[in-house]
Amino acid sequence: MATVLQEINKIFQSQKDRLRNADEPHMMRPKNKRKPLKGVARLLYLEGKAKLSKAEAVANSGLGLAFTKVTMQLEKKKE
């Protein structure tokens, strides 16, 4: 039973670490002087589709949009 609890804690800790790294990358490695991730780069990193160091580059290339889901909102016709 202890291993199941440890695995659950590991998953939540990993998610906390990803959020902290995306919001405050300077805390991870102060020498790199990275800025917080925004937009598509943040989505790609939080979903695990890109590493922190490559998230901006992937988001700025055409591949960044290919990895994200596009949500379309249909407008209701007014009668």
C-alpha positions, -999 to 999 in steps of 0.1 A, spaced: 0 0 0 29 23 7 41 21 -29 7 32 -43 8 62 -20 44 70 -31 34 68 -67 5 92 -62 27 116 -43 53 114 -71 27 123 -98 15 154 -78 51 165 -70 59 162 -107 30 184 -116 40 210 -90 75 210 -103 63 216 -139 41 245 -128 69 261 -108 94 257 -136 70 272 -161 62 302 -139 96 307 -123 123 292 -144 150 314 -127 144 293 -95 155 262 -113 188 274 -127 196 310 -118 225 313 -142 202 308 -173 181 340 -168 150 324 -184 117 342 -186 84 325 -176 67 306 -203 36 320 -219 9 308 -244 16 278 -266 51 273 -251 36 270 -216 9 245 -228 35 224 -246 57 222 -215 29 215 -190 15 187 -212 50 172 -215 53 176 -252 84 197 -250 112 202 -226 117 235 -208 147 244 -228 130 237 -261 95 249 -254 99 284 -268 116 272 -300 90 245 -306 62 270 -300 77 296 -324 81 270 -351 52 255 -370 53 223 -349 40 241 -318 6 246 -332 5 210 -346 9 197 -310 -19 217 -295 -56 211 -297 -76 238 -314 -109 245 -298 -135 259 -321 -166 276 -308 -196 275 -330 -218 305 -331 -255 298 -326 -277 313 -352 -300 340 -339 -335 336 -350 
